[in-house]
Amino acid sequence: MQSANKTPDRKLFGTDGIRGVANVPPMTIETAMRLGRAVARLYHRPGHRGRIIIGKDTRLSGYMFEQAMAAGICSMGADVMLCGPLPTPGIAFLTSSMRADAGVVISASHNPYYDNGIKIFAADGFKLPDATEAKLEELMSEREDAQPLPAPDDIGRAQRIDDARGRYIVFLKNSFPRRLSLDGLKIVVDCAHGAAYRVAPNVLAELGATVTSLAVAPDGKNINEQSGALHPEAMCKAVVAQGAHVGIALDGDADRVIFADERGQIVDGDAIMALCARRLLARGELHKNTLVATVMSNLGLERAIADMGGKLLRTAVGDRYVVEAMRQHDLNLGGEQSGHLVFLDHMTTGDGIIAALQVLATMLEENQPLSTLASVLKPYPQVLLSVKVARRLPLRDLGSVQSLISGIEQQLGSDGRVLVRYSGTEPKARVMIEGPEPALIERYAQEIASELVRACS
């Protein structure tokens, strides 16, 4: 099954909001203020005073973007509720539960500290569709003197939500089956010096686990630095050293997670989706017996789901597109190989902590270690290359690249896949190949990457 996504023309918004180097266009305070004004205008209703939540991760630049966004929103007569550092899904939860008009997250997720970004949730806690982001860009482009400003008495207020973290922690614990406890489990959790550095360890400890916490001392510049979901090596070593049952590595804004089993071996998003789909299928709780994943998910996942009697629906890359497909087809489980895992029965977006709790519940209910549960997936060898390109020329217009891809696809036949795409957040191209022979697909990937760089020069 295949799902297509049409994207309206947008210049600022990518696959996950606006993102770039902090203090370098487009990620400047001027952009943030204009966006704040646009958000307030978009959700303005006569007789209604808008309420917009703002949260962030632990980056140094988060302070200035938070204040710029708040200033723009207040200048248009809407009120701001500031959460401080909180995981991205925590903002989605609070936006919905507090009946706010929108939620803003200031984060560049897994990127280094010098990057930052802004993404927005609607009142229902779901990310904005492409068309709404395009409308925001349209509002941002209007001349300042053409924007109606409220009278001095109608300027908005900004206040802090002092118990934001506590509200989210309670919500997370309530997503875990009440009949279960984490008593007796040793868990290593790596918070990437990011937004979950106080949330995740507390949730696990309050549910009874013995917790070893890593990367929980943010200083504004060490977010994601050799830690978290992109660098899980320290977590894997700690699992072995501590004799832990499982390791959990979150990224900077905690919307994605990578696991380590009891042997310290990596368990990625595809394996987690496979074992969770198996659990839901056995209970008759996987809607329409269908799992949603992106085109990047391993061919082994597709085969594993088919062997279970289920189906896989593929989407474009980006957890927002996974969620859109889930909502469109009334499905409840989806995600990405990278660790964005969406359990729509519990949360409107990818949530690393929710995913971890679902995996822990599965381990307890089936009385099996994670290594055994994850063995349901037999991944095909996969090579993923990321290369910088000078220009993002339409791939369909690159004849030499297309010819090379076609030839390789013919060689692989039904035992492999080739996927080439541009990154939605960086000036890079991704080349992914799966097939039965690692050395062969590595050579194929290098050939495509080299030709792509040459063609885009």
Secondary structure, DSSP 8 states (H G I E B T S, - for coil): -B--------SS-BTTBEEEETTBTTBSHHHHHHHHHHHHHHT-BTTB--EEEEEE-S-TTHHHHHHHHHHHHHHTT-EEEEEEE--HHHHHHHHHHTT-SEEEEE--TTS-TTEEEEEEEETTS-B--HHHHHHHHHHHTS-GGGS----GGG---EEE-TTHHHHHHHHHHHTS-TT---TT-EEEEE-TTSTTTTHHHHHHHHTT-EEEEES----SS-TTTT-TTT-THHHHHHHHHHT-SEEEEE-TTSS-EEEE-TTS-EE-HHHHHHHHHHHHHHHT-SGGGEEEEETTS-HHHHHHHHHTT-EEEEE-SSHHHHHHHHHHHT--EEE-TTS-EEETTT-SS--HHHHHHHHHHHHHHHT--HHHHHTT-----EEEEEEE-S----GGG-HHHHHHHHHHHHHHGGG-EEEEEE-SSSSEEEEEEE-S-HHHHHHHHHHHHHHHHHHT-
